[in-house]
Amino acid sequence: MRETYLVTGGAGFIGSNFVLYMLEKYEDVRIINVDKLTYAGNIKNLDSVADDERHIFMQADICDADVICKIFQDYDIDYVVNFAAESHVDRSIRTPEVFAQTNVMGTVNLLNAAKASWGSSKRAFENRKFLQVSTDEVYGSLPLDDPECFFQESTPLDPRSPYSASKAAADLFVKSYGDTYGLPINITRCSNNYGPYQFPEKLIPLIINNAVHHRALPVYGDGLNVRDWLYVEDHCRAIDMVLRKGKIGEIYNIGGHNERNNLTIVRTIVRELETVLQDSEINDSLISYVEDRKGHDRRYGIDPKKIKTDLGWYPETSFEDGIVRTIAWYLSHEDWLESVTSGAYREYYSKMYEHHE
Ligand SMILES: Cc1cn([C@H]2C[C@H](O)[C@@H](COP(=O)(O)OP(=O)(O)O[C@H]3O[C@H](C)C(=O)[C@H](O)[C@H]3O)O2)c(=O)[nH]c1=O
């Protein structure tokens, strides 16, 4: 029987990759894709499935209770996969309330709709699942001097930015709906994703975009902060596995032991672009050390043992391959990059970096 997914934030970076992945992998699925189309969501990401009758796109806010309830009335939803979120840490430092609204209240609204609709149906919670897509940032920050220390699912939550606080709060609401109402839930916590369709406010696409235009490459602080990089398709595969095989109520960390500091990332991109484009103006002299992010988490590192052992997931794309593929994608999608970096983007970034360029 055809499975119906409510995917929220499915025009954003990870969400759109997930929608494309699922439609490619499974013949017999139907995806109701709800996205508010904020600055970071882009309907162009879904061009290749625009005529696919298995994909139904709706522009809506997950905070809109009427719209979300109507979707549950109109479709017999089997799975909710909640990607919709404000996700940029720097923006959360400027406007925390936007993050509380979408990430916390939006999630609570979805939980209420799922609880009410599923709870009043004949099949109730059977063969249904609410999957909350979360982040390793809820665990806080690891020290640089203990590289063998990793986040595990049991690591206490210690969010340190308004963004991670909003995601941790949402996670706790999801958990509470499992504990209190018996809602079948999973929470996944991923490390830093990269790949096609990522909005160029995040480190990797921002550096690619700036470098091809010979603009300064802003590195926060000393550039030695460490992130654990995960190719987005590996993340999508992990979510699919958790939906199918994840034990109800469990949390799964998704990361690939792929840690790099920010300077290494920037230099790797510079080398690759310099080679591919044969452009000597793209070099390390573009690197510009800028004021550090407030409360900048020093290191994220995930122990992916649980999802590997219990579900058999492992990342298939090495960072070396993934970054080359990602750079090639951005170079061959100049129109996409141009369309998302015009207008409001230019205004936001010229303000942010005006004293550095
Ligand atoms: C944009 C930018 C970033 N950085 C530094 C700051 C971080 O240490 C690192 C990555 O920053 P970015 O903003 O791309 O990502 P994180 O702050 O690590 O958070 C990301 O990964 C987690 C898992 C999520 O859950 C977030 O949603 C996602 O945005 O590069 C710079 O040095 N310069 C820059 O211009």
The ligand as a Gaussian input file, in Angstrom:
#p B3LYP/6-31G(d) Opt

LIG

0 1
 C       28.948000      31.142000       7.901000
 C       30.321000      31.041000       8.483000
 C       30.609000      30.104000       9.439000
 N       31.860000      30.033000       9.989000
 C       32.127000      28.976000      10.987000
 C       31.155000      28.877000      12.134000
 C       31.150000      27.398000      12.441000
 O       32.209000      27.075000      13.301000
 C       31.401000      26.730000      11.093000
 C       30.141000      26.253000      10.396000
 O       29.205000      27.308000      10.442000
 P       27.720000      27.178000       9.865000
 O       27.003000      28.435000      10.162000
 O       27.819000      26.745000       8.449000
 O       27.147000      25.943000      10.666000
 P       26.991000      25.652000      12.255000
 O       26.894000      26.887000      13.021000
 O       28.053000      24.690000      12.643000
 O       25.562000      24.932000      12.252000
 C       25.156000      24.048000      11.199000
 O       25.238000      22.688000      11.570000
 C       24.425000      22.291000      12.648000
 C       24.579000      20.822000      12.885000
 C       23.030000      22.782000      12.558000
 O       22.130000      22.209000      13.130000
 C       22.788000      24.104000      11.929000
 O       21.469000      24.251000      11.487000
 C       23.721000      24.351000      10.797000
 O       23.631000      25.704000      10.396000
 O       32.022000      27.731000      10.304000
 C       32.878000      30.877000       9.577000
 O       34.023000      30.782000      10.073000
 N       32.602000      31.794000       8.614000
 C       31.366000      31.930000       8.045000
 O       31.165000      32.816000       7.197000

